[in-house]
Amino acid sequence: MPAEPRVVPVPCSFGPTGGVVYAYYIDAPQPALIDTGVAASPAGTIEPALRNAGISLKDVRWILATHGHWDHIGGAHAARSLAGPEVTLALHQADAELLGSRQAHMRPDGYQALRFRYLDDPEGLKKQDALIMENLSGEMRADRELQGGEHISLGGDISIEVVHTPGHSPGSVSFVLSGLDWAFTGDSVQVCGSSGIPLYAEPITYGKSQKALLEDVRPRRLHMGHRFKALDGGAFESVIDGPTVERAIRDSLAIHERMAAAAREVGSFDPANPTAAALAPAAAALGLPEDPAAWPSPLFITLHGHLAARAAATA
């Protein structure tokens, strides 16, 4: 078994409601930074945290993105400019457009717009778009586009296997330290999300990813992108070990099935003209309040994924 490298978790604040996303520094001969937070995170949060640990972004040789959502890669351009000249930034090819284009995050049919489409709230969508623009540090191409299955050497006996775990986004991956079975999953394992509702765009692949992690990868430790809620109402820390790992993944599968059951409560559904009223039976089945404005954003995204998959299957 390889030596256990030091891992430095860095909580990065984002957004007006006190969101926190975690970046992780792996202290190896070729150090890696997994995820970068938002535009202000590299200089304002990550570099000071690393400096306190006696290291620096200038030491980083790999920037590894678990997926392309703005709270995880918004700081990629800034982090790359602060890292050493030999740094390689890697992202799965299915999410590459989100790194290369700010506008890709703001498509009318994209996941960020869904809540505002369902609520018919164009002003709210404008504010969300402005928030995204503020938190993306720049547009760029990945130095290396991943497909899954790659092995990335961090020097010595430390290497990372890239496991494609789509569902939350098409290009979501988990980075697994070979021989240690530590998995850096970003948002691939949602459990009950940060709000009590998991966020995933592709329900079929999300379920398959949870089963693959549970049955094939079988990680001993998870380094997750946020502190996610548990099925019993508690919360998991961003880093969990041992039996808690299996519990988190099984909870993810259980709430996934609950979301699928709630989606089956929805009758007619027009994916081109979504309305909050159509989702009311599903929201009621999940115990949410009657007012759609009080429903968490992941509800719209995840239910839309289930309903769109149903519509495609019956087309």
Secondary structure by P-SEA (a helix, b strand, c coil): cccccbbbbbbbbbcccbbbbbbbbbbccbbbbccccccccccccaaaaaaaacccccccccccccccccccccaaaaaaaaccccbbbbbcccaaaaaaccccccccccccaaaaaaaccaaaaaaaaaaaaaaccbbbbbcccccccbbbbccccbbbbbbbccccccbbbbbbccccccccccccccccccccbbbbccaaaaaaaaaaaacccccccccccccccccccccccccccaaaaaaaaaaaaaaaaaaaaaaaacccccccccccccaaaaaaaaccccccccccaaaaaaaaaaaaaaaaaac
